[in-house]
Amino acid sequence: MNATNPRVFICYAHDDAGYADSICLRLESSGMRCWIAPRDISPSKDWAEEIIDAISSAAIMVLVFSSRSNTSPQVRREVERAVNKGVRILPLRIEDVPLSKSLEYFVSTPHWLDAVTPPFESHLDKLAECVQGVLSGLTVDCFPPMAATTGGAPAKSAPPASIARAAAAFAHHDLKYIEAQLASYLGPMAKLLVTQAAKKTSSIEELVSLLADELKADTEKKSFHENCRFLEK
């Protein structure tokens, strides 16, 4: 196995540890180094610092999505850190529950992998394939849209109409990432500004530049540009 820093961060609620361990075992058996708590937290190190460092060095976060992680403050914090550090999030849904608002703000991506139907292990090869593709720098589009919980047969969820109109130019998760970055300076009004700007522009570069004009301080403009640079094609 490659001895370099782990590139896959496994995010999960404590009660889903069995699922997380199975994911870790499958990915590492294919040579993909994972970081998973508590295994990779040194006894003498600060827990929070270790998690932040691991997320910062990761290329992908695999989110084990369930009713437990859906309401977990720790999971929310880890996801928020991943979004702000530009780490791609690949959610693996192990339970048929609707996305909470606190997670939807960060994880409302069309790319999900459903692992609701048993046996759970039968879904791990697909996950490994997708993670390997991302780590190899390939354009991965192997996750179907997440099914919405309707009380009956699952139906494909659709992004908000304002985002759907800009879908040809922007990915939904890219818009949400930009919104999160802008919100760190402007608060809740960032959502409206991103929605309006997305209708007027046709590239990430134009969108980021237009939104940067909403910031007063040059240091804020520079920081916003830098945080969004990885999205530019």
DODRENTI-545898 format. One record per residue (C-alpha): y, z, x; residue in one letter. Coordinates in pm, whole numbers, padded with zeros to 5 digits, always signed. Layout:
<atoms>
YZXA/...
</atoms>
This chain:
<atoms>
+00000+00000+00000M/+00353-00074+00119N/+00500+00239+00270A/+00860+00152+00189T/+01061+00335-00074N/+00915+00328-00427P/+01055+00040-00630R/+00920+00135-00973V/+01055+00450-01140F/+00836+00575-01425I/+01042+00751-01692C/+00857+00956-01954Y/+00862+01270-02163A/+00652+01561-02041H/+00400+01532-02325D/+00334+01166-02236D/+00222+01248-01882A/-00124+01104-01940G/+00020+00763-02029Y/+00260+00776-01734A/-00019+00862-01490D/-00226+00568-01616S/+00069+00334-01567I/+00128+00466-01217C/-00239+00425-01123L/-00252+00068-01253R/+00066-00045-01078L/-00016+00122-00749E/-00366-00025-00753S/-00188-00362-00736S/+00028-00256-00443G/+00344-00164-00637M/+00478+00168-00507R/+00586+00397-00791C/+00796+00710-00813W/+00680+00959-01071I/+00761+01325-01132A/+00640+01580-01053P/+00413+01412-00795R/+00696+01271-00583D/+00932+01569-00591I/+00912+01774-00272S/+00879+02150-00332P/+01177+02223-00108S/+01406+01959-00260K/+01648+01978-00551D/+01485+01824-00861W/+01798+01650-00990A/+01891+01507-00650E/+01540+01372-00600E/+01550+01195-00936I/+01892+01040-00871I/+01783+00917-00527D/+01463+00769-00670A/+01647+00585-00948I/+01905+00455-00700S/+01637+00301-00479S/+01428+00158-00764A/+01427-00205-00873A/+01271-00131-01213I/+01239+00162-01448M/+00932+00160-01672V/+01025+00364-01979L/+00731+00512-02169V/+00877+00498-02519F/+00751+00742-02783S/+00881+00993-03035S/+00892+01243-02748R/+01094+01032-02505S/+01308+00908-02793N/+01461+01255-02833T/+01433+01384-02477S/+01769+01470-02312P/+01608+01429-01969Q/+01483+01079-02051V/+01825+00987-02187R/+01991+01104-01865R/+01748+00907-01649E/+01797+00591-01857V/+02174+00631-01843E/+02161+00662-01463R/+01942+00352-01437A/+02181+00147-01648V/+02482+00258-01448N/+02308+00178-01120K/+02198-00167-01234G/+01825-00088-01245V/+01632-00309-01487R/+01457-00116-01764I/+01121-00231-01900L/+01029-00022-02205P/+00662+00020-02291L/+00628+00131-02653R/+00328+00358-02711I/+00429+00480-03057E/+00573+00303-03363D/+00905+00484-03403V/+01261+00349-03442P/+01491+00370-03143L/+01725+00669-03150S/+02098+00600-03135K/+02137+00779-02803S/+01878+00553-02638L/+01979+00242-02829E/+02319+00255-02658Y/+02146+00191-02326F/+01811+00029-02409V/+01889-00215-02690S/+01722-00496-02497T/+01508-00765-02664P/+01246-00724-02393H/+00977-00474-02488W/+00605-00446-02439L/+00405-00306-02730D/+00118-00078-02636A/+00074+00083-02977V/-00269-00060-03057T/-00562+00108-02878P/-00700+00109-02622P/-00384+00181-02423F/-00539+00059-02099E/-00573-00293-02240S/-00195-00334-02222H/-00154-00232-01859L/-00245-00569-01709D/+00041-00731-01899K/+00278-00461-01782L/+00165-00503-01422A/+00215-00879-01448E/+00572-00837-01570C/+00664-00570-01317V/+00522-00778-01033Q/+00721-01077-01149G/+01046-00881-01145V/+00973-00734-00802L/+00905-01085-00673S/+01243-01203-00794G/+01104-01424-01069L/+01269-01480-01406T/+01042-01278-01631V/+01033-01342-02005D/+00697-01196-02096C/+00806-00915-02328F/+00814-00998-02699P/+01096-00857-02914P/+01035-00499-03019M/+00904-00470-03372A/+01129-00275-03605A/+00977+00010-03802T/+01012-00081-04168T/+00743+00131-04330G/+00530-00178-04376G/+00447-00473-04153A/+00656-00481-03833P/+00939-00729-03832A/+01128-00872-03538K/+01451-00690-03475S/+01771-00887-03436A/+02075-00803-03225P/+02405-00736-03401P/+02573-01049-03538A/+02860-01024-03291S/+02616-01029-03000I/+02400-01298-03159A/+02701-01532-03163R/+02736-01490-02789A/+02363-01507-02718A/+02381-01854-02571A/+02601-01724-02290A/+02498-01360-02254F/+02183-01150-02272A/+02210-00856-02510H/+02117-00602-02241H/+02384-00749-02008D/+02650-00692-02273L/+02532-00337-02327K/+02541-00271-01953Y/+02897-00405-01925I/+02994-00197-02229E/+02857+00118-02063A/+03052+00046-01746Q/+03376-00014-01935L/+03322+00296-02149A/+03336+00513-01837S/+03706+00422-01820Y/+03807+00348-02180L/+03565+00546-02393G/+03441+00424-02735P/+03690+00138-02754M/+03484-00042-02487A/+03238-00159-02753K/+03507-00343-02949L/+03662-00492-02635L/+03328-00629-02513V/+03248-00777-02855T/+03585-00951-02873Q/+03577-01075-02513A/+03224-01214-02552A/+03350-01450-02823K/+03616-01590-02591K/+03419-01646-02272T/+03113-01841-02165S/+03011-01675-01836S/+02960-01325-01699I/+03232-01386-01440E/+03488-01472-01707E/+03381-01184-01926L/+03406-00925-01648V/+03746-01059-01536S/+03883-01052-01889L/+03767-00696-01946L/+03895-00582-01606A/+04244-00675-01726D/+04214-00389-01977E/+04209-00140-01689L/+04538-00019-01547K/+04448+00106-01199A/+04353-00143-00928D/+04082+00094-00808T/+03928+00093-01156E/+03939-00288-01172K/+03771-00314-00833K/+03504-00059-00920S/+03431-00229-01253F/+03394-00568-01081H/+03163-00421-00816E/+02940-00247-01071N/+02898-00571-01268C/+02863-00806-00972R/+02483-00811-00980F/+02497-00968-01330L/+02685-01273-01205E/+02466-01577-01163K/
</atoms>
